[in-house]
Amino acid sequence: MLLKILITGKVVAVENYARYTDESRFDAIKMVSKLLGVSIEDAEDEMNISKGLTVRKGWLKSRWCPKAGSRNTNYPPVECTARAYLLYLLSCTLFADKSGSQVSIALLKLLEDLDDVGNYAWVQLH
């Protein structure tokens, strides 16, 4: 129970990407590419810019919200767009960090199966 509200569902537990290694970085790049519908090169470029196992919120937002007047017709699949939006939403609310501009890709793993997202107890325990 939290604030007298019953909490039910699967525990939100993410794979630990805190230990930065070449292997964890490569796995993270592959996951970002697959789940957000971007090329390996784009995922790697973004993680180089963000300097870690994170992506920038601005980059993430551009995955589902193209700039006004953009003629880009190469949109990612709807599942990838939904994941980008949900990841952004989670990073702004339940899992906000001090930077205010970075999103840990560890949260992305929770959004891999969109049919399962509603089964989690979305409460951050410290």
Helices and strands as residue ranges (DSSP letters): E 10-11, H 22-36, H 40-50, E 54-56, H 57-62, H 78-92, E 102-104, G 105-111, G 114-119, E 120-121
